[in-house]
Amino acid sequence: MTETFRHSGEYPQQQSSAPVHHGGTRGAFPPPPAYAPEAPHGPAPRRRRAKGPAALLAAVAIAAAAVGGGTAYAVQTLTDPGSTTSATSAAAVPTSKKGTVSGVAEAVSPSIVEISATSAQGKSTGSGVITKSDGEVITNNHVISGATSIKVRTNDGKTYDAEVVGTDSKKDLALIQLKDASGLKPATLGDSDAVKVGDEVVAIGSPEGLTGTVTSGIVSALDRDVTVSTGEGQEQPQSPQGGWPFEFGGQEFNGDTGSSKTTYKALQTDASLNPGNSGGALIDMNGAVVGINSAMYSPSSSAQGGGDSASGSVGLGFAIPVNTVKDDLGKLRSGSKT
């Protein structure tokens, strides 16, 4: 609703009738001018401000815009001050590319690294997820367990030395720090509690040392009890069948898990995972990490003519829910090694 306002300088027309006088000419008045008098000099009259519901709504809208902008700024500052902490907003993929595997790959691949660990038992290859722009990386504990040397290769081909910051063998998680790194792209951490069976997901890692490999599938089950070894160095090198030893459903896969074990609730996926994917990311279609890939089943098969050969993924992979990772980050950053 709008109001009509009188413009400056507009006046109502004056009456032209002369004043009445009684008797003679002594009380006569001169005739009125034929035109309206000029507006007085000085500032123009101020327009009246709109009152009522329209003005109230306008004021509320302005206040809401100010609060909304401030809130957005505050959230951005708290979640990613100076681009040094892990992002937590699920908006990594541009709107025009949301829901596409190519969009997820383009947005998240720069946040995934390849990890090469050397120990007394040999060498192993895994993956990791950048959580800070200065080179903080989350991975599986079994990828770096017992390592005497750790090399990390980023998506752009650069190689860094890394050291262990903290470990949590009970959750099969470890935090490492790249040396002299800066300007890296931290991953967006999502909400694994919101994941549903049938949701599309993308896995990015370095299977068999093939850096930045992208596969896709769905979440095929939730809350699977997966058991892995906690023994330091026990998983290195990888088993002859490929992949890291783990237990599921009372059976051992990819070799002996040993006597020291831990069990966690995992997301199950049919996205292809292969040796080297451990520690990499399981990502939703908005580009948010929902899990850290940790185990995959790759049964050996008898090749024609005798002998065993390792077969590829059969669509049975597991990932540590990202909410478990977020709950553990503070402990890992403090330097705890358990």
MITORLO-63886 format. One record per residue (C-alpha): residue number from 1; residue in three letters; z, y negated, x. Coordinates in nm, 2 decimals. Example, Ala and Ser with C-alpha at 12.3 -4.5 7.8 and 13.67 -1.06 7.14 Angstrom:
2
+-----+---------+--------+--------+--------+
: num : residuo :     pz :     py :     px :
+-----+---------+--------+--------+--------+
:   1 :     ALA :   0.78 :   0.45 :   1.23 :
:   2 :     SER :   0.71 :   0.11 :   1.37 :
+-----+---------+--------+--------+--------+
//
This chain:
338
+-----+---------+--------+--------+--------+
: num : residuo :     pz :     py :     px :
+-----+---------+--------+--------+--------+
:   1 :     MET :   0.00 :   0.00 :   0.00 :
:   2 :     THR :  -0.10 :  -0.34 :   0.14 :
:   3 :     GLU :   0.00 :  -0.69 :   0.04 :
:   4 :     THR :  -0.23 :  -1.00 :   0.01 :
:   5 :     PHE :  -0.13 :  -1.29 :   0.23 :
:   6 :     ARG :  -0.23 :  -1.66 :   0.20 :
:   7 :     HIS :  -0.41 :  -1.79 :   0.50 :
:   8 :     SER :  -0.29 :  -2.09 :   0.70 :
:   9 :     GLY :  -0.42 :  -2.42 :   0.56 :
:  10 :     GLU :  -0.49 :  -2.30 :   0.21 :
:  11 :     TYR :  -0.31 :  -2.49 :  -0.07 :
:  12 :     PRO :  -0.33 :  -2.48 :  -0.45 :
:  13 :     GLN :  -0.54 :  -2.76 :  -0.61 :
:  14 :     GLN :  -0.35 :  -3.07 :  -0.73 :
:  15 :     GLN :  -0.35 :  -3.20 :  -1.08 :
:  16 :     SER :  -0.58 :  -3.51 :  -1.12 :
:  17 :     SER :  -0.39 :  -3.68 :  -1.40 :
:  18 :     ALA :  -0.23 :  -4.02 :  -1.32 :
:  19 :     PRO :   0.13 :  -4.09 :  -1.38 :
:  20 :     VAL :   0.23 :  -4.25 :  -1.71 :
:  21 :     HIS :   0.37 :  -4.60 :  -1.70 :
:  22 :     HIS :   0.52 :  -4.81 :  -1.98 :
:  23 :     GLY :   0.40 :  -5.17 :  -2.04 :
:  24 :     GLY :   0.23 :  -5.41 :  -1.80 :
:  25 :     THR :   0.11 :  -5.35 :  -1.46 :
:  26 :     ARG :   0.42 :  -5.39 :  -1.27 :
:  27 :     GLY :   0.51 :  -5.02 :  -1.28 :
:  28 :     ALA :   0.15 :  -4.90 :  -1.22 :
:  29 :     PHE :   0.08 :  -4.65 :  -0.94 :
:  30 :     PRO :  -0.24 :  -4.62 :  -0.74 :
:  31 :     PRO :  -0.48 :  -4.34 :  -0.84 :
:  32 :     PRO :  -0.43 :  -4.01 :  -0.65 :
:  33 :     PRO :  -0.67 :  -3.92 :  -0.36 :
:  34 :     ALA :  -0.99 :  -3.72 :  -0.45 :
:  35 :     TYR :  -0.91 :  -3.46 :  -0.19 :
:  36 :     ALA :  -0.61 :  -3.25 :  -0.08 :
:  37 :     PRO :  -0.40 :  -3.39 :   0.20 :
:  38 :     GLU :  -0.43 :  -3.24 :   0.55 :
:  39 :     ALA :  -0.19 :  -2.97 :   0.66 :
:  40 :     PRO :   0.10 :  -3.11 :   0.86 :
:  41 :     HIS :   0.07 :  -3.08 :   1.24 :
:  42 :     GLY :   0.27 :  -2.81 :   1.42 :
:  43 :     PRO :   0.28 :  -2.43 :   1.42 :
:  44 :     ALA :   0.11 :  -2.24 :   1.14 :
:  45 :     PRO :   0.34 :  -2.09 :   0.88 :
:  46 :     ARG :   0.44 :  -1.73 :   0.97 :
:  47 :     ARG :   0.32 :  -1.45 :   0.75 :
:  48 :     ARG :   0.57 :  -1.26 :   0.56 :
:  49 :     ARG :   0.64 :  -0.92 :   0.70 :
:  50 :     ALA :   0.58 :  -0.62 :   0.48 :
:  51 :     LYS :   0.90 :  -0.49 :   0.32 :
:  52 :     GLY :   0.98 :  -0.17 :   0.14 :
:  53 :     PRO :   0.86 :   0.19 :   0.20 :
:  54 :     ALA :   0.55 :   0.09 :   0.40 :
:  55 :     ALA :   0.75 :  -0.10 :   0.66 :
:  56 :     LEU :   1.01 :   0.17 :   0.68 :
:  57 :     LEU :   0.75 :   0.44 :   0.74 :
:  58 :     ALA :   0.58 :   0.24 :   1.01 :
:  59 :     ALA :   0.91 :   0.19 :   1.19 :
:  60 :     VAL :   0.99 :   0.56 :   1.17 :
:  61 :     ALA :   0.65 :   0.65 :   1.30 :
:  62 :     ILE :   0.69 :   0.42 :   1.60 :
:  63 :     ALA :   1.04 :   0.56 :   1.67 :
:  64 :     ALA :   0.92 :   0.92 :   1.65 :
:  65 :     ALA :   0.63 :   0.85 :   1.88 :
:  66 :     ALA :   0.87 :   0.70 :   2.14 :
:  67 :     VAL :   1.11 :   0.99 :   2.11 :
:  68 :     GLY :   0.83 :   1.24 :   2.12 :
:  69 :     GLY :   0.68 :   1.09 :   2.43 :
:  70 :     GLY :   1.02 :   1.08 :   2.60 :
:  71 :     THR :   1.09 :   1.44 :   2.50 :
:  72 :     ALA :   0.76 :   1.56 :   2.65 :
:  73 :     TYR :   0.83 :   1.37 :   2.97 :
:  74 :     ALA :   1.18 :   1.51 :   2.99 :
:  75 :     VAL :   1.06 :   1.87 :   2.94 :
:  76 :     GLN :   0.80 :   1.83 :   3.20 :
:  77 :     THR :   1.04 :   1.68 :   3.45 :
:  78 :     LEU :   1.30 :   1.95 :   3.39 :
:  79 :     THR :   1.06 :   2.24 :   3.41 :
:  80 :     ASP :   0.84 :   2.12 :   3.70 :
:  81 :     PRO :   0.99 :   1.83 :   3.89 :
:  82 :     GLY :   0.76 :   1.74 :   4.17 :
:  83 :     SER :   0.56 :   2.06 :   4.11 :
:  84 :     THR :   0.81 :   2.25 :   4.31 :
:  85 :     THR :   0.96 :   2.48 :   4.04 :
:  86 :     SER :   0.81 :   2.75 :   3.83 :
:  87 :     ALA :   0.64 :   2.63 :   3.51 :
:  88 :     THR :   0.78 :   2.76 :   3.18 :
:  89 :     SER :   0.53 :   2.62 :   2.93 :
:  90 :     ALA :   0.28 :   2.86 :   2.78 :
:  91 :     ALA :  -0.02 :   2.63 :   2.82 :
:  92 :     ALA :  -0.18 :   2.75 :   3.14 :
:  93 :     VAL :  -0.53 :   2.81 :   2.99 :
:  94 :     PRO :  -0.73 :   2.52 :   2.86 :
:  95 :     THR :  -0.77 :   2.51 :   2.49 :
:  96 :     SER :  -1.14 :   2.57 :   2.50 :
:  97 :     LYS :  -1.09 :   2.89 :   2.70 :
:  98 :     LYS :  -0.77 :   3.03 :   2.53 :
:  99 :     GLY :  -0.80 :   3.39 :   2.43 :
: 100 :     THR :  -1.06 :   3.48 :   2.69 :
: 101 :     VAL :  -1.01 :   3.71 :   2.99 :
: 102 :     SER :  -1.22 :   3.47 :   3.20 :
: 103 :     GLY :  -1.00 :   3.17 :   3.10 :
: 104 :     VAL :  -0.68 :   3.36 :   3.19 :
: 105 :     ALA :  -0.83 :   3.48 :   3.53 :
: 106 :     GLU :  -0.95 :   3.12 :   3.62 :
: 107 :     ALA :  -0.61 :   2.97 :   3.53 :
: 108 :     VAL :  -0.37 :   3.23 :   3.68 :
: 109 :     SER :  -0.55 :   3.39 :   3.98 :
: 110 :     PRO :  -0.45 :   3.10 :   4.21 :
: 111 :     SER :  -0.09 :   3.20 :   4.14 :
: 112 :     ILE :  -0.12 :   3.56 :   4.25 :
: 113 :     VAL :  -0.09 :   3.67 :   4.61 :
: 114 :     GLU :  -0.15 :   3.99 :   4.81 :
: 115 :     ILE :   0.15 :   4.12 :   5.01 :
: 116 :     SER :   0.12 :   4.34 :   5.32 :
: 117 :     ALA :   0.45 :   4.48 :   5.44 :
: 118 :     THR :   0.51 :   4.67 :   5.76 :
: 119 :     SER :   0.81 :   4.90 :   5.81 :
: 120 :     ALA :   0.92 :   5.19 :   6.03 :
: 121 :     GLN :   0.76 :   5.42 :   5.78 :
: 122 :     GLY :   0.42 :   5.25 :   5.78 :
: 123 :     LYS :   0.23 :   4.98 :   5.60 :
: 124 :     SER :   0.21 :   4.91 :   5.23 :
: 125 :     THR :   0.02 :   4.67 :   5.01 :
: 126 :     GLY :   0.14 :   4.50 :   4.69 :
: 127 :     SER :   0.11 :   4.18 :   4.50 :
: 128 :     GLY :   0.33 :   3.89 :   4.41 :
: 129 :     VAL :   0.35 :   3.59 :   4.17 :
: 130 :     ILE :   0.41 :   3.23 :   4.30 :
: 131 :     THR :   0.71 :   3.07 :   4.13 :
: 132 :     LYS :   0.73 :   2.75 :   4.34 :
: 133 :     SER :   0.46 :   2.53 :   4.49 :
: 134 :     ASP :   0.64 :   2.55 :   4.83 :
: 135 :     GLY :   0.57 :   2.93 :   4.85 :
: 136 :     GLU :   0.84 :   3.11 :   4.66 :
: 137 :     VAL :   0.71 :   3.44 :   4.54 :
: 138 :     ILE :   0.85 :   3.71 :   4.31 :
: 139 :     THR :   0.75 :   4.07 :   4.37 :
: 140 :     ASN :   0.88 :   4.42 :   4.33 :
: 141 :     ASN :   1.17 :   4.53 :   4.56 :
: 142 :     HIS :   0.99 :   4.85 :   4.65 :
: 143 :     VAL :   0.69 :   4.65 :   4.79 :
: 144 :     ILE :   0.90 :   4.48 :   5.06 :
: 145 :     SER :   1.19 :   4.72 :   5.09 :
: 146 :     GLY :   1.27 :   4.80 :   5.46 :
: 147 :     ALA :   0.99 :   4.57 :   5.58 :
: 148 :     THR :   1.02 :   4.43 :   5.93 :
: 149 :     SER :   0.71 :   4.21 :   5.88 :
: 150 :     ILE :   0.56 :   4.05 :   5.57 :
: 151 :     LYS :   0.22 :   3.89 :   5.55 :
: 152 :     VAL :   0.10 :   3.71 :   5.24 :
: 153 :     ARG :  -0.25 :   3.62 :   5.15 :
: 154 :     THR :  -0.32 :   3.36 :   4.88 :
: 155 :     ASN :  -0.61 :   3.35 :   4.65 :
: 156 :     ASP :  -0.80 :   3.09 :   4.87 :
: 157 :     GLY :  -0.79 :   3.33 :   5.16 :
: 158 :     LYS :  -0.50 :   3.16 :   5.36 :
: 159 :     THR :  -0.25 :   3.39 :   5.53 :
: 160 :     TYR :   0.12 :   3.32 :   5.57 :
: 161 :     ASP :   0.42 :   3.49 :   5.72 :
: 162 :     ALA :   0.70 :   3.54 :   5.48 :
: 163 :     GLU :   1.07 :   3.63 :   5.48 :
: 164 :     VAL :   1.30 :   3.79 :   5.22 :
: 165 :     VAL :   1.52 :   3.55 :   5.03 :
: 166 :     GLY :   1.69 :   3.79 :   4.79 :
: 167 :     THR :   1.66 :   4.14 :   4.64 :
: 168 :     ASP :   1.78 :   4.32 :   4.33 :
: 169 :     SER :   1.71 :   4.69 :   4.37 :
: 170 :     LYS :   1.86 :   4.77 :   4.03 :
: 171 :     LYS :   1.59 :   4.57 :   3.86 :
: 172 :     ASP :   1.32 :   4.64 :   4.13 :
: 173 :     LEU :   1.28 :   4.27 :   4.20 :
: 174 :     ALA :   1.26 :   4.07 :   4.52 :
: 175 :     LEU :   1.21 :   3.71 :   4.61 :
: 176 :     ILE :   1.03 :   3.61 :   4.93 :
: 177 :     GLN :   0.95 :   3.27 :   5.08 :
: 178 :     LEU :   0.62 :   3.18 :   5.26 :
: 179 :     LYS :   0.66 :   2.99 :   5.58 :
: 180 :     ASP :   0.51 :   2.64 :   5.61 :
: 181 :     ALA :   0.35 :   2.66 :   5.26 :
: 182 :     SER :   0.29 :   2.37 :   5.03 :
: 183 :     GLY :   0.07 :   2.27 :   4.74 :
: 184 :     LEU :   0.05 :   2.62 :   4.59 :
: 185 :     LYS :   0.01 :   2.67 :   4.21 :
: 186 :     PRO :   0.32 :   2.82 :   4.05 :
: 187 :     ALA :   0.26 :   3.06 :   3.76 :
: 188 :     THR :   0.36 :   2.98 :   3.40 :
: 189 :     LEU :   0.64 :   3.21 :   3.29 :
: 190 :     GLY :   0.62 :   3.31 :   2.93 :
: 191 :     ASP :   0.86 :   3.49 :   2.69 :
: 192 :     SER :   0.85 :   3.87 :   2.70 :
: 193 :     ASP :   1.07 :   3.89 :   2.39 :
: 194 :     ALA :   0.78 :   3.75 :   2.19 :
: 195 :     VAL :   0.54 :   4.03 :   2.30 :
: 196 :     LYS :   0.42 :   4.27 :   2.04 :
: 197 :     VAL :   0.26 :   4.61 :   2.06 :
: 198 :     GLY :  -0.12 :   4.55 :   2.04 :
: 199 :     ASP :  -0.11 :   4.21 :   2.21 :
: 200 :     GLU :  -0.40 :   4.16 :   2.45 :
: 201 :     VAL :  -0.30 :   4.12 :   2.82 :
: 202 :     VAL :  -0.46 :   4.07 :   3.16 :
: 203 :     ALA :  -0.34 :   4.22 :   3.49 :
: 204 :     ILE :  -0.41 :   4.04 :   3.82 :
: 205 :     GLY :  -0.32 :   4.19 :   4.16 :
: 206 :     SER :  -0.46 :   4.35 :   4.48 :
: 207 :     PRO :  -0.52 :   4.72 :   4.41 :
: 208 :     GLU :  -0.63 :   4.90 :   4.73 :
: 209 :     GLY :  -0.62 :   4.56 :   4.90 :
: 210 :     LEU :  -0.89 :   4.41 :   4.67 :
: 211 :     THR :  -0.73 :   4.07 :   4.64 :
: 212 :     GLY :  -0.75 :   3.90 :   4.30 :
: 213 :     THR :  -0.87 :   4.20 :   4.10 :
: 214 :     VAL :  -0.86 :   4.13 :   3.72 :
: 215 :     THR :  -0.83 :   4.40 :   3.45 :
: 216 :     SER :  -0.74 :   4.37 :   3.08 :
: 217 :     GLY :  -0.60 :   4.58 :   2.80 :
: 218 :     ILE :  -0.32 :   4.57 :   2.55 :
: 219 :     VAL :   0.06 :   4.62 :   2.54 :
: 220 :     SER :   0.08 :   4.98 :   2.42 :
: 221 :     ALA :   0.46 :   5.02 :   2.39 :
: 222 :     LEU :   0.78 :   4.83 :   2.44 :
: 223 :     ASP :   1.12 :   4.92 :   2.60 :
: 224 :     ARG :   1.00 :   5.22 :   2.80 :
: 225 :     ASP :   1.27 :   5.36 :   3.03 :
: 226 :     VAL :   1.12 :   5.36 :   3.37 :
: 227 :     THR :   1.31 :   5.50 :   3.67 :
: 228 :     VAL :   1.24 :   5.40 :   4.03 :
: 229 :     SER :   1.40 :   5.45 :   4.37 :
: 230 :     THR :   1.64 :   5.20 :   4.52 :
: 231 :     GLY :   1.65 :   5.36 :   4.86 :
: 232 :     GLU :   1.55 :   5.11 :   5.13 :
: 233 :     GLY :   1.22 :   5.19 :   5.28 :
: 234 :     GLN :   1.20 :   5.52 :   5.08 :
: 235 :     GLU :   0.88 :   5.42 :   4.90 :
: 236 :     GLN :   0.68 :   5.33 :   5.22 :
: 237 :     PRO :   0.41 :   5.43 :   5.28 :
: 238 :     GLN :   0.26 :   5.51 :   4.94 :
: 239 :     SER :   0.25 :   5.86 :   4.82 :
: 240 :     PRO :  -0.07 :   6.07 :   4.89 :
: 241 :     GLN :  -0.14 :   6.06 :   4.51 :
: 242 :     GLY :  -0.15 :   5.68 :   4.52 :
: 243 :     GLY :   0.10 :   5.44 :   4.38 :
: 244 :     TRP :   0.48 :   5.42 :   4.40 :
: 245 :     PRO :   0.70 :   5.71 :   4.29 :
: 246 :     PHE :   0.87 :   5.67 :   3.95 :
: 247 :     GLU :   1.01 :   5.87 :   3.67 :
: 248 :     PHE :   0.93 :   5.85 :   3.30 :
: 249 :     GLY :   1.02 :   6.08 :   3.02 :
: 250 :     GLY :   1.21 :   6.31 :   3.25 :
: 251 :     GLN :   0.91 :   6.37 :   3.48 :
: 252 :     GLU :   0.84 :   6.24 :   3.83 :
: 253 :     PHE :   0.51 :   6.07 :   3.91 :
: 254 :     ASN :   0.35 :   5.98 :   4.24 :
: 255 :     GLY :   0.60 :   6.17 :   4.44 :
: 256 :     ASP :   0.97 :   6.21 :   4.48 :
: 257 :     THR :   1.19 :   5.91 :   4.38 :
: 258 :     GLY :   1.48 :   6.04 :   4.58 :
: 259 :     SER :   1.85 :   6.04 :   4.50 :
: 260 :     SER :   1.91 :   5.67 :   4.47 :
: 261 :     LYS :   1.75 :   5.54 :   4.14 :
: 262 :     THR :   1.76 :   5.27 :   3.88 :
: 263 :     THR :   1.62 :   5.26 :   3.53 :
: 264 :     TYR :   1.50 :   4.95 :   3.34 :
: 265 :     LYS :   1.33 :   4.87 :   3.02 :
: 266 :     ALA :   0.96 :   4.81 :   3.07 :
: 267 :     LEU :   0.65 :   4.69 :   2.89 :
: 268 :     GLN :   0.38 :   4.96 :   2.87 :
: 269 :     THR :   0.02 :   4.87 :   2.91 :
: 270 :     ASP :  -0.32 :   5.03 :   2.92 :
: 271 :     ALA :  -0.46 :   4.75 :   3.14 :
: 272 :     SER :  -0.58 :   4.93 :   3.45 :
: 273 :     LEU :  -0.32 :   4.93 :   3.73 :
: 274 :     ASN :  -0.38 :   5.09 :   4.07 :
: 275 :     PRO :  -0.19 :   5.12 :   4.40 :
: 276 :     GLY :  -0.15 :   4.76 :   4.52 :
: 277 :     ASN :  -0.09 :   4.61 :   4.17 :
: 278 :     SER :   0.28 :   4.64 :   4.21 :
: 279 :     GLY :   0.45 :   4.30 :   4.20 :
: 280 :     GLY :   0.15 :   4.14 :   4.04 :
: 281 :     ALA :   0.13 :   3.97 :   3.70 :
: 282 :     LEU :   0.09 :   4.10 :   3.34 :
: 283 :     ILE :  -0.03 :   3.79 :   3.15 :
: 284 :     ASP :  -0.08 :   3.70 :   2.78 :
: 285 :     MET :  -0.40 :   3.53 :   2.66 :
: 286 :     ASN :  -0.24 :   3.18 :   2.69 :
: 287 :     GLY :  -0.21 :   3.23 :   3.06 :
: 288 :     ALA :   0.17 :   3.29 :   3.06 :
: 289 :     VAL :   0.32 :   3.57 :   3.27 :
: 290 :     VAL :   0.50 :   3.82 :   3.05 :
: 291 :     GLY :   0.57 :   4.09 :   3.30 :
: 292 :     ILE :   0.57 :   4.19 :   3.67 :
: 293 :     ASN :   0.36 :   4.51 :   3.71 :
: 294 :     SER :   0.58 :   4.77 :   3.87 :
: 295 :     ALA :   0.46 :   5.13 :   3.81 :
: 296 :     MET :   0.15 :   5.32 :   3.72 :
: 297 :     TYR :   0.06 :   5.68 :   3.67 :
: 298 :     SER :  -0.23 :   5.81 :   3.87 :
: 299 :     PRO :  -0.25 :   6.19 :   3.85 :
: 300 :     SER :  -0.42 :   6.38 :   4.13 :
: 301 :     SER :  -0.71 :   6.60 :   4.02 :
: 302 :     SER :  -0.87 :   6.90 :   4.19 :
: 303 :     ALA :  -1.21 :   6.79 :   4.32 :
: 304 :     GLN :  -1.50 :   7.03 :   4.30 :
: 305 :     GLY :  -1.51 :   7.25 :   4.61 :
: 306 :     GLY :  -1.13 :   7.25 :   4.66 :
: 307 :     GLY :  -0.87 :   7.00 :   4.77 :
: 308 :     ASP :  -0.70 :   6.72 :   4.59 :
: 309 :     SER :  -0.82 :   6.36 :   4.55 :
: 310 :     ALA :  -0.64 :   6.07 :   4.39 :
: 311 :     SER :  -0.78 :   5.97 :   4.05 :
: 312 :     GLY :  -0.77 :   5.62 :   3.92 :
: 313 :     SER :  -0.57 :   5.46 :   3.64 :
: 314 :     VAL :  -0.54 :   5.66 :   3.32 :
: 315 :     GLY :  -0.41 :   5.37 :   3.12 :
: 316 :     LEU :  -0.04 :   5.43 :   3.17 :
: 317 :     GLY :   0.12 :   5.13 :   3.35 :
: 318 :     PHE :   0.45 :   4.96 :   3.33 :
: 319 :     ALA :   0.58 :   4.60 :   3.38 :
: 320 :     ILE :   0.92 :   4.45 :   3.42 :
: 321 :     PRO :   0.96 :   4.20 :   3.13 :
: 322 :     VAL :   0.94 :   3.84 :   3.26 :
: 323 :     ASN :   1.27 :   3.75 :   3.08 :
: 324 :     THR :   1.44 :   3.99 :   3.30 :
: 325 :     VAL :   1.28 :   3.81 :   3.60 :
: 326 :     LYS :   1.39 :   3.47 :   3.47 :
: 327 :     ASP :   1.75 :   3.59 :   3.42 :
: 328 :     ASP :   1.75 :   3.72 :   3.78 :
: 329 :     LEU :   1.59 :   3.42 :   3.96 :
: 330 :     GLY :   1.91 :   3.23 :   4.01 :
: 331 :     LYS :   2.08 :   3.53 :   4.18 :
: 332 :     LEU :   1.78 :   3.60 :   4.40 :
: 333 :     ARG :   1.75 :   3.23 :   4.50 :
: 334 :     SER :   2.11 :   3.23 :   4.60 :
: 335 :     GLY :   2.03 :   3.49 :   4.87 :
: 336 :     SER :   2.19 :   3.79 :   4.70 :
: 337 :     LYS :   2.06 :   4.12 :   4.84 :
: 338 :     THR :   2.16 :   4.42 :   4.64 :
+-----+---------+--------+--------+--------+
//
